[in-house]
Amino acid sequence: MNSFSDFLKQLWQRLGSMSLAIVLLMVLSIASVIGTVLLQNQDQTDYLQQFGPLWYWVFRSLGLFDMYHTWWFLTLLGFLMLSLTACLWRNVPKMLKEMRSNKVTLNERSLKRMELLQHWKLKSVMSVEELEQAFRKQLYGWNFKAVEENGQHFVRADKGRNHKWGYILVHSAILIVLVGGWISVQFGFRGNMAVAEGSMEKQISFLKGTESATLDMPFQVRCNSFDIDFFQTGAPKEFRSNLTIIDEGKEVLTSDIIVNEPLFYKGVYIYQASFGDGGSDITFKLFHMDGSQKTRMAQTGVYKTWKDPETGISLEVTDFRPYNVENIAENLGEKKFKDIGPSVEYVIRGSGIKPVKVKSYMNPYMGPDGQNQGSWMMVSLTGDAKDYQPVALGLDMTSPDEWKLYNAFISHLSKLQETSDNKAKYEAFQKATHDVYGDSPPENIRDISIRTVQAVNMLPQLPWPVIPMLDDFEHVYYTGLQLAKDPGMNVVWIGSAILVFGLCIMFYMPHRKLWLVIRATEAGAEVSLAGMTNRNQIAFKETFNDLFIKLDKEFGRS
């Protein structure tokens, strides 16, 4: 039993040791740096693409993607809290006792070992009381205590004797901050919510470890409107959401929020985090590639998949953007930003067709000189937006006459032999022009003819039975909100304030001690001035020397 008791005592002393606390602080600091550099709670596919399969599984097994909730991080946090508790439990009573104690007397050995020491040999000109009074007069604001012992008169002066409160407060503050962090980890949350304009939502989603999780809020959030301003470059300048909080079926709060100006309700902060398409209605115009000149409309929406009953293809609409600001300057280094109009992104699939990601623009591309260069789209064979390649269709697909001219030209070309020369092809185009425009072709027929020839070379290469082009839309934004509850935040703030106060005491309130020792002799008196401090030795040495000079003038040299 004694050995077990001794083991527990040694364990308790080891828990409260400075070496263990420093090691735990260093490990937690390194882990916190990793958690700061490595973005937490991101999508797992993003981690896989960033680090590759090997390091992805290494980091995942260590829990680095949600590090602050891992068992090992919380265990380290718990050990550090226990270490600080043991340190305070063991040392605070000693420190309080030391601050209350005020030993005045000094033995000869202790006096000789003082850092700062000066002596006087005085004739019996001044009494002990006068010597003590001269000493007290030079030290305004100091605490004094005097005793007589073994024929010697001791006067002790202290300033900053409560300095050890700095150590107590700093250690206590760190413990309070850690407790606040633990409370936030255990009882707080941070999740995302997407609310389309005019709709309500009450559920947030977040990543817990490597899995997605959801949590219902005790209230609903309705997005009344969403507004966004852009810079000239097309980058978002400011986005603002007008939100209404609905609690138990009643509207209790309506307010605007922008980035860094959250809404607070029932302990939950609601931040403006992002925005995107909230499920806009999309109308496609389908151009049949079978030579029938047929066009028809398809109604669908963002985040929906439309399947064509005639051709069997499907269009999975993934995004819509009403504005697309691009630099259309022709020379490298120049900047000429212009909104080139709405675009829709979709994935086209079908039997015998390789799925590809397409970004189709509603308006034809107008060059820097204002020349119509026809409709166009971006195509990614990998499905990654980074791999988009521009595809110029040639035709202005918003012009029905150009679509008719293209099909008429194809029809007349099909009647020619493969060996037909350019003259025959030109005559075929002339016939197609007459079929569409009669004897009154438009003034820009030359530009139209160039685009039509480009389309004849380009469009048959597309493997799709129809070409889906954006024709109309009804746009709706969603506001991306981040909801966070941090119940330990106030505890952390209190701990931080105590920490600053304790550091100020530690750095700016050193404990300075002075002794005046008076011994009566036959010739008069021997007086010793001694001093010591726990911090800022140089400044205290100047104070001590100044005091010595002033007392020397008072006492007079023998």
C-alpha positions as CSV (number, residue, x, y, z in Angstrom):
1,M,0.0,0.0,0.0
2,N,2.9,2.4,0.8
3,S,4.5,1.6,-2.5
4,F,1.3,2.2,-4.4
5,S,0.7,5.5,-2.5
6,D,4.3,6.6,-3.3
7,F,3.6,5.7,-7.0
8,L,0.5,7.9,-7.1
9,K,2.4,10.7,-5.4
10,Q,5.2,10.5,-7.9
11,L,2.7,10.3,-10.8
12,W,0.9,13.4,-9.5
13,Q,4.2,15.2,-9.2
14,R,5.2,14.2,-12.7
15,L,1.8,15.4,-14.1
16,G,2.5,18.8,-12.6
17,S,6.0,19.1,-13.8
18,M,7.1,21.8,-16.2
19,S,8.9,19.4,-18.5
20,L,5.7,17.4,-19.2
21,A,3.7,20.6,-19.7
22,I,6.3,21.9,-22.2
23,V,6.3,18.7,-24.2
24,L,2.5,18.6,-24.3
25,L,2.3,22.3,-25.4
26,M,4.9,21.6,-28.1
27,V,3.0,18.6,-29.5
28,L,-0.3,20.5,-29.4
29,S,1.3,23.5,-31.0
30,I,2.6,21.3,-33.9
31,A,-0.8,19.6,-34.2
32,S,-2.5,23.0,-34.3
33,V,-0.2,24.2,-37.0
34,I,-1.0,21.1,-39.1
35,G,-4.7,21.8,-38.5
36,T,-4.3,25.4,-39.6
37,V,-2.3,24.6,-42.8
38,L,-4.3,21.6,-43.7
39,L,-7.9,22.8,-44.3
40,Q,-10.2,20.8,-42.1
41,N,-13.5,19.1,-43.0
42,Q,-13.2,19.5,-46.8
43,D,-14.7,17.1,-49.3
44,Q,-12.8,13.8,-49.4
45,T,-12.4,13.9,-53.2
46,D,-10.6,17.2,-52.8
47,Y,-8.1,15.6,-50.4
48,L,-7.7,12.6,-52.7
49,Q,-6.9,14.8,-55.7
50,Q,-4.6,17.0,-53.7
51,F,-2.4,14.3,-51.9
52,G,-2.9,11.2,-54.0
53,P,-4.0,7.8,-52.8
54,L,-1.0,7.0,-50.6
55,W,-0.8,10.1,-48.5
56,Y,-4.6,10.5,-48.5
57,W,-5.0,7.2,-46.6
58,V,-2.1,8.0,-44.3
59,F,-3.6,11.4,-43.4
60,R,-7.1,9.9,-43.1
61,S,-5.9,7.1,-40.8
62,L,-4.3,9.8,-38.5
63,G,-7.5,11.8,-38.6
64,L,-5.8,14.9,-39.9
65,F,-8.9,15.9,-42.0
66,D,-10.9,16.4,-38.8
67,M,-8.0,16.7,-36.3
68,Y,-9.7,18.6,-33.5
69,H,-12.2,15.8,-32.9
70,T,-9.7,12.9,-33.0
71,W,-9.2,10.9,-29.9
72,W,-5.5,11.5,-29.7
73,F,-5.8,15.3,-29.9
74,L,-8.5,15.4,-27.2
75,T,-6.3,13.0,-25.1
76,L,-3.4,15.4,-25.4
77,L,-5.7,18.3,-24.5
78,G,-7.0,16.4,-21.5
79,F,-3.4,15.5,-20.3
80,L,-2.4,19.2,-20.6
81,M,-5.4,20.3,-18.6
82,L,-4.6,17.6,-16.0
83,S,-1.0,18.7,-15.9
84,L,-1.9,22.4,-15.3
85,T,-4.4,21.4,-12.6
86,A,-1.8,19.4,-10.8
87,C,0.7,22.2,-11.1
88,L,-1.8,24.7,-9.7
89,W,-2.9,22.3,-6.9
90,R,0.7,21.8,-5.8
91,N,2.1,25.2,-6.1
92,V,-0.6,27.7,-5.4
93,P,-0.7,27.1,-1.7
94,K,3.1,27.6,-1.5
95,M,2.9,30.8,-3.5
96,L,0.1,32.2,-1.4
97,K,2.0,31.3,1.7
98,E,5.2,32.9,0.4
99,M,3.3,36.1,-0.5
100,R,1.8,36.3,3.0
101,S,5.1,35.6,4.7
102,N,7.3,38.6,5.4
103,K,10.5,37.5,7.1
104,V,12.3,40.6,8.2
105,T,15.5,39.2,9.8
106,L,18.6,38.1,7.9
107,N,21.5,36.0,9.3
108,E,25.0,37.0,8.5
109,R,25.5,34.4,5.8
110,S,22.4,35.4,4.0
111,L,23.3,39.0,4.1
112,K,26.7,38.4,2.6
113,R,25.2,36.5,-0.3
114,M,22.8,39.3,-1.3
115,E,23.1,40.4,-4.9
116,L,23.4,44.1,-3.9
117,L,25.0,45.1,-0.7
118,Q,26.5,48.4,0.8
119,H,27.8,49.3,4.3
120,W,28.2,52.4,6.4
121,K,30.1,52.9,9.6
122,L,28.5,55.8,11.4
123,K,29.3,57.7,14.5
124,S,26.5,58.1,16.9
125,V,25.1,61.2,15.2
126,M,21.7,59.7,14.3
127,S,19.5,57.4,16.3
128,V,18.0,54.1,15.1
129,E,14.6,55.8,14.6
130,E,16.2,58.6,12.5
131,L,18.1,56.1,10.4
132,E,14.9,54.1,9.8
133,Q,12.9,57.2,9.0
134,A,15.5,58.4,6.4
135,F,15.2,54.9,4.8
136,R,11.4,55.0,4.7
137,K,11.4,58.6,3.3
138,Q,13.2,57.6,0.1
139,L,10.9,54.7,-0.7
140,Y,7.4,56.0,-1.5
141,G,4.8,53.4,-2.1
142,W,6.8,50.5,-0.5
143,N,5.6,48.3,2.3
144,F,7.7,48.3,5.4
145,K,8.1,46.1,8.4
146,A,10.7,46.5,11.3
147,V,11.8,44.1,14.1
148,E,14.5,44.0,16.7
149,E,16.5,40.8,17.2
150,N,19.8,40.0,18.9
151,G,20.7,43.6,19.3
152,Q,20.1,44.4,15.6
153,H,17.4,46.5,14.1
154,F,16.0,45.1,10.8
155,V,13.8,47.1,8.4
156,R,12.4,45.3,5.3
157,A,10.8,47.2,2.4
158,D,8.8,45.3,-0.3
159,K,7.3,46.4,-3.6
160,G,5.4,44.0,-5.9
161,R,5.2,41.2,-3.3
162,N,2.0,39.9,-5.0
163,H,3.9,39.2,-8.2
164,K,3.3,35.5,-7.9
165,W,-0.3,36.2,-8.8
166,G,1.0,36.6,-12.3
167,Y,2.2,33.0,-12.4
168,I,-1.1,31.8,-10.9
169,L,-3.2,33.8,-13.3
170,V,-1.2,32.8,-16.4
171,H,-1.4,29.1,-15.6
172,S,-5.1,29.4,-14.6
173,A,-5.8,31.3,-17.8
174,I,-4.2,28.6,-20.0
175,L,-6.4,26.1,-18.2
176,I,-9.5,28.2,-18.7
177,V,-8.7,28.6,-22.4
178,L,-8.2,24.8,-22.8
179,V,-11.5,24.2,-21.0
180,G,-13.2,26.7,-23.3
181,G,-11.8,24.9,-26.3
182,W,-12.9,21.5,-25.0
183,I,-16.4,22.9,-24.4
184,S,-16.5,24.1,-28.0
185,V,-15.4,20.8,-29.4
186,Q,-17.8,18.8,-27.4
187,F,-20.9,21.0,-27.6
188,G,-20.4,23.4,-30.5
189,F,-20.9,22.9,-34.2
190,R,-20.1,24.5,-37.5
191,G,-22.0,23.6,-40.7
192,N,-23.2,24.8,-44.0
193,M,-26.7,25.7,-45.2
194,A,-27.9,26.6,-48.7
195,V,-31.1,28.5,-48.9
196,A,-32.6,29.5,-52.3
197,E,-34.3,32.8,-52.7
198,G,-37.9,32.6,-51.4
199,S,-37.3,29.2,-49.7
200,M,-36.7,28.1,-46.1
201,E,-34.2,25.7,-44.6
202,K,-33.5,24.4,-41.0
203,Q,-30.8,21.7,-41.6
204,I,-27.1,22.2,-41.7
205,S,-24.6,19.7,-43.2
206,F,-21.0,19.2,-42.1
207,L,-18.2,16.7,-42.3
208,K,-17.6,14.6,-39.2
209,G,-14.4,12.8,-39.6
210,T,-14.6,11.4,-43.2
211,E,-18.4,11.1,-43.2
212,S,-21.1,13.7,-44.0
213,A,-23.6,14.5,-41.2
214,T,-26.6,16.7,-40.7
215,L,-28.1,18.6,-37.8
216,D,-31.5,20.2,-37.4
217,M,-31.5,23.8,-36.1
218,P,-34.1,24.8,-33.5
219,F,-35.3,27.5,-36.0
220,Q,-35.8,28.0,-39.7
221,V,-34.0,30.4,-42.0
222,R,-35.8,32.0,-45.0
223,C,-33.9,33.9,-47.7
224,N,-36.1,36.8,-48.8
225,S,-33.6,38.1,-51.4
226,F,-30.0,37.9,-52.5
227,D,-28.1,40.8,-54.0
228,I,-24.6,40.8,-55.5
229,D,-22.3,43.5,-56.8
230,F,-19.3,42.8,-59.1
231,F,-16.0,44.5,-59.8
232,Q,-15.2,45.4,-63.4
233,T,-13.2,42.2,-63.6
234,G,-16.2,40.1,-62.8
235,A,-15.1,39.2,-59.3
236,P,-17.7,39.4,-56.6
237,K,-17.5,42.8,-54.8
238,E,-20.2,42.3,-52.1
239,F,-23.0,39.8,-51.7
240,R,-25.8,40.4,-49.3
241,S,-28.7,38.2,-48.0
242,N,-31.9,39.4,-46.4
243,L,-32.8,36.6,-44.0
244,T,-35.8,36.0,-41.7
245,I,-35.6,33.7,-38.7
246,I,-38.8,31.7,-38.1
247,D,-39.1,30.1,-34.7
248,E,-42.0,27.9,-33.8
249,G,-43.9,29.2,-36.9
250,K,-43.4,32.9,-36.0
251,E,-41.2,35.4,-37.8
252,V,-38.9,36.7,-35.0
253,L,-36.1,38.5,-36.8
254,T,-35.3,39.9,-40.2
255,S,-31.9,41.3,-41.1
256,D,-29.3,41.7,-43.8
257,I,-26.0,39.9,-43.6
258,I,-22.8,40.3,-45.5
259,V,-19.4,38.8,-45.2
260,N,-17.9,39.4,-41.7
261,E,-21.2,40.8,-40.4
262,P,-23.1,37.8,-39.2
263,L,-26.6,37.4,-37.7
264,F,-26.8,36.1,-34.1
265,Y,-29.8,34.2,-32.7
266,K,-30.1,31.7,-29.8
267,G,-26.3,31.3,-29.5
268,V,-25.9,30.6,-33.2
269,Y,-23.9,32.9,-35.5
270,I,-25.1,32.9,-39.2
271,Y,-22.4,34.0,-41.6
272,Q,-22.6,34.9,-45.2
273,A,-20.2,32.3,-46.8
274,S,-20.9,31.8,-50.4
275,F,-23.5,31.9,-53.1
276,G,-24.5,30.0,-56.2
277,D,-27.4,29.0,-58.4
278,G,-30.5,28.1,-56.5
279,G,-32.2,25.9,-59.1
280,S,-32.8,28.3,-62.0
281,D,-35.3,27.2,-64.7
282,I,-33.5,26.6,-67.9
283,T,-34.9,26.4,-71.5
284,F,-32.8,24.7,-74.1
285,K,-33.2,24.9,-77.8
286,L,-32.3,21.6,-79.5
287,F,-30.9,21.7,-83.0
288,H,-31.3,18.4,-84.7
289,M,-28.3,17.2,-86.7
290,D,-30.1,14.9,-89.0
291,G,-30.5,17.5,-91.8
292,S,-34.2,18.0,-91.0
293,Q,-33.7,21.6,-89.9
294,K,-35.8,20.6,-86.8
295,T,-35.6,22.6,-83.6
296,R,-37.5,22.2,-80.4
297,M,-37.5,23.3,-76.8
298,A,-36.6,21.5,-73.6
299,Q,-37.6,22.7,-70.2
300,T,-35.4,21.7,-67.2
301,G,-33.6,23.3,-64.3
302,V,-30.2,23.4,-62.6
303,Y,-29.4,20.3,-60.5
304,K,-31.9,18.4,-62.7
305,T,-31.5,15.8,-65.4
306,W,-33.6,16.0,-68.5
307,K,-33.9,12.9,-70.8
308,D,-34.9,13.3,-74.4
309,P,-37.5,10.7,-75.4
310,E,-36.7,11.1,-79.1
311,T,-32.9,10.7,-79.1
312,G,-32.3,9.1,-75.8
313,I,-29.7,11.6,-74.7
314,S,-29.8,13.1,-71.2
315,L,-28.7,16.6,-70.0
316,E,-27.6,16.9,-66.4
317,V,-27.6,20.6,-65.7
318,T,-25.0,21.4,-63.1
319,D,-24.7,25.2,-63.0
320,F,-25.9,28.5,-64.5
321,R,-24.3,31.9,-64.5
322,P,-26.1,35.0,-65.6
323,Y,-22.8,36.9,-66.0
324,N,-19.5,35.9,-67.5
325,V,-17.0,38.7,-67.5
326,E,-13.9,37.9,-69.6
327,N,-10.8,39.8,-70.8
328,I,-11.4,40.0,-74.6
329,A,-8.3,42.0,-75.3
330,E,-6.4,40.6,-78.3
331,N,-2.9,41.6,-77.2
332,L,-1.1,39.9,-74.3
333,G,-0.9,42.1,-71.2
334,E,-3.9,44.3,-72.2
335,K,-7.2,44.3,-70.3
336,K,-10.6,44.8,-71.8
337,F,-13.3,43.2,-69.6
338,K,-16.7,42.5,-71.1
339,D,-19.7,40.6,-70.0
340,I,-20.2,37.9,-72.7
341,G,-23.6,36.9,-71.4
342,P,-25.3,34.0,-69.6
343,S,-24.0,30.4,-69.7
344,V,-25.2,27.0,-68.6
345,E,-23.1,24.0,-67.7
346,Y,-24.3,20.5,-68.3
347,V,-23.2,17.0,-68.8
348,I,-24.5,15.3,-72.0
349,R,-24.8,11.5,-72.0
350,G,-26.3,9.0,-74.4
351,S,-26.0,5.6,-76.0
352,G,-22.7,5.3,-77.8
353,I,-21.7,8.8,-76.7
354,K,-18.8,9.6,-74.4
355,P,-20.1,11.8,-71.5
356,V,-18.6,15.2,-71.7
357,K,-19.0,18.4,-69.7
358,V,-20.2,21.4,-71.7
359,K,-20.5,25.1,-71.0
360,S,-22.8,26.6,-73.5
361,Y,-23.2,30.4,-73.9
362,M,-26.5,32.0,-74.8
363,N,-25.1,34.9,-76.9
364,P,-22.8,34.7,-79.9
365,Y,-19.3,35.8,-79.3
366,M,-18.7,39.4,-80.3
367,G,-15.0,40.2,-81.0
368,P,-13.2,43.4,-79.8
369,D,-14.3,45.1,-83.0
370,G,-17.9,44.2,-82.5
371,Q,-17.8,41.5,-85.2
372,N,-20.2,38.6,-84.7
373,Q,-18.1,35.4,-84.6
374,G,-21.0,33.0,-84.0
375,S,-22.1,30.9,-81.1
376,W,-19.7,28.9,-79.1
377,M,-19.2,26.5,-76.2
378,M,-16.6,25.1,-73.9
379,V,-16.1,21.3,-73.9
380,S,-14.3,19.2,-71.3
381,L,-13.7,15.6,-72.2
382,T,-12.5,14.8,-68.7
383,G,-15.4,16.3,-66.9
384,D,-13.1,18.8,-65.1
385,A,-13.8,22.5,-65.6
386,K,-10.0,23.0,-65.7
387,D,-9.9,21.1,-69.0
388,Y,-12.4,23.2,-70.9
389,Q,-11.5,23.8,-74.5
390,P,-13.3,26.4,-76.7
391,V,-15.4,25.1,-79.6
392,A,-16.5,27.7,-82.1
393,L,-19.8,26.5,-83.8
394,G,-19.6,29.1,-86.5
395,L,-23.3,29.8,-86.8
396,D,-25.1,32.4,-84.8
397,M,-27.5,29.8,-83.3
398,T,-29.8,32.7,-82.1
399,S,-30.6,33.4,-85.8
400,P,-33.1,31.0,-87.3
401,D,-32.1,32.1,-90.9
402,E,-28.5,31.1,-90.3
403,W,-29.7,27.6,-89.2
404,K,-31.8,27.3,-92.3
405,L,-29.0,28.5,-94.5
406,Y,-26.7,25.9,-93.0
407,N,-29.1,23.0,-93.6
408,A,-29.9,24.2,-97.1
409,F,-26.2,24.4,-97.9
410,I,-25.7,20.9,-96.5
411,S,-28.6,19.7,-98.6
412,H,-27.2,21.1,-101.9
413,L,-23.7,19.9,-101.0
414,S,-25.1,16.3,-100.6
415,K,-26.2,16.4,-104.3
416,L,-22.7,17.1,-105.5
417,Q,-20.1,14.5,-106.3
418,E,-17.1,14.1,-104.2
419,T,-14.9,15.4,-107.0
420,S,-16.8,18.6,-107.3
421,D,-14.6,21.7,-107.4
422,N,-14.9,24.9,-105.4
423,K,-17.0,26.5,-108.1
424,A,-19.7,23.8,-107.7
425,K,-19.6,24.3,-104.0
426,Y,-19.9,28.1,-104.4
427,E,-22.9,27.5,-106.7
428,A,-24.4,25.2,-104.1
429,F,-24.0,28.0,-101.5
430,Q,-25.6,30.5,-103.9
431,K,-28.6,28.2,-104.3
432,A,-28.9,27.8,-100.5
433,T,-28.8,31.6,-100.0
434,H,-31.5,32.0,-102.6
435,D,-33.6,29.4,-100.8
436,V,-33.4,31.2,-97.5
437,Y,-33.2,34.9,-98.5
438,G,-34.6,35.0,-102.0
439,D,-33.3,37.9,-104.0
440,S,-32.7,40.1,-100.9
441,P,-29.8,38.7,-98.9
442,P,-28.8,40.7,-95.8
443,E,-25.9,43.2,-95.9
444,N,-23.7,41.0,-93.8
445,I,-24.1,38.0,-96.0
446,R,-20.3,37.8,-96.4
447,D,-19.8,37.3,-92.7
448,I,-22.7,34.9,-92.6
449,S,-21.2,32.9,-95.5
450,I,-17.8,32.7,-93.7
451,R,-19.5,31.4,-90.5
452,T,-21.7,28.9,-92.5
453,V,-18.6,27.4,-94.1
454,Q,-17.0,27.2,-90.7
455,A,-20.1,25.5,-89.3
456,V,-20.1,23.0,-92.2
457,N,-16.6,22.0,-91.2
458,M,-17.2,22.0,-87.5
459,L,-20.8,20.8,-86.6
460,P,-20.6,17.4,-88.3
461,Q,-17.7,16.5,-86.0
462,L,-19.9,16.7,-83.0
463,P,-21.1,13.2,-82.1
464,W,-24.4,14.3,-80.6
465,P,-27.8,13.9,-82.4
466,V,-28.8,17.4,-81.2
467,I,-26.9,20.5,-80.2
468,P,-28.4,21.9,-76.9
469,M,-28.1,25.7,-76.7
470,L,-29.3,28.0,-73.9
471,D,-32.4,29.8,-75.1
472,D,-34.1,31.2,-72.0
473,F,-33.9,31.2,-68.2
474,E,-35.4,32.3,-65.0
475,H,-32.6,32.9,-62.6
476,V,-32.7,32.1,-58.9
477,Y,-29.7,32.5,-56.5
478,Y,-29.1,30.5,-53.3
479,T,-27.2,32.0,-50.4
480,G,-24.6,29.9,-48.8
481,L,-24.7,30.3,-45.1
482,Q,-22.4,29.0,-42.4
483,L,-24.0,28.4,-39.0
484,A,-21.7,28.1,-36.0
485,K,-22.3,27.7,-32.3
486,D,-19.3,28.1,-30.0
487,P,-20.4,27.8,-26.4
488,G,-16.8,27.9,-25.2
489,M,-16.0,31.2,-26.9
490,N,-16.8,33.4,-23.9
491,V,-14.8,31.1,-21.7
492,V,-11.9,31.5,-24.0
493,W,-12.3,35.3,-24.0
494,I,-12.3,35.3,-20.2
495,G,-9.2,33.1,-20.1
496,S,-7.5,35.3,-22.7
497,A,-8.2,38.4,-20.6
498,I,-6.9,36.8,-17.5
499,L,-3.8,35.7,-19.4
500,V,-3.0,39.2,-20.5
501,F,-3.6,40.5,-17.0
502,G,-1.3,37.8,-15.6
503,L,1.4,38.5,-18.1
504,C,1.3,42.1,-17.3
505,I,1.9,41.3,-13.6
506,M,4.7,38.9,-14.5
507,F,6.6,41.3,-16.7
508,Y,5.8,44.7,-15.2
509,M,5.5,44.0,-11.5
510,P,8.7,42.4,-10.2
511,H,9.1,41.7,-6.6
512,R,11.8,44.0,-5.2
513,K,13.1,43.6,-1.7
514,L,15.3,45.9,0.4
515,W,16.7,45.5,3.9
516,L,18.3,48.1,6.2
517,V,20.2,46.4,9.0
518,I,21.4,48.6,11.9
519,R,23.9,47.3,14.5
520,A,24.9,49.5,17.5
521,T,28.6,49.7,18.1
522,E,30.8,51.5,20.7
523,A,31.8,54.1,18.1
524,G,28.3,54.5,16.7
525,A,26.5,52.2,14.3
526,E,27.1,49.9,11.4
527,V,24.4,50.1,8.8
528,S,24.0,47.7,5.9
529,L,21.7,48.2,2.8
530,A,20.9,45.0,0.9
531,G,18.6,44.3,-2.0
532,M,17.4,41.7,-4.4
533,T,14.7,41.2,-7.1
534,N,13.3,38.4,-9.2
535,R,13.2,40.4,-12.5
536,N,14.9,43.2,-14.4
537,Q,18.1,43.2,-12.5
538,I,19.7,46.1,-14.4
539,A,16.8,48.6,-13.6
540,F,16.8,47.5,-9.9
541,K,20.5,48.0,-9.7
542,E,20.1,51.6,-10.8
543,T,17.3,52.0,-8.2
544,F,19.5,50.5,-5.5
545,N,22.5,52.7,-6.4
546,D,20.3,55.9,-6.4
547,L,19.0,54.9,-3.0
548,F,22.5,54.3,-1.7
549,I,23.6,57.8,-2.9
550,K,20.6,59.5,-1.3
551,L,21.1,57.6,2.0
552,D,24.8,58.3,1.9
553,K,24.0,62.1,1.9
554,E,21.6,61.6,4.8
555,F,23.9,59.5,6.9
556,G,27.2,61.1,6.1
557,R,30.4,59.1,5.7
558,S,32.7,58.4,8.7
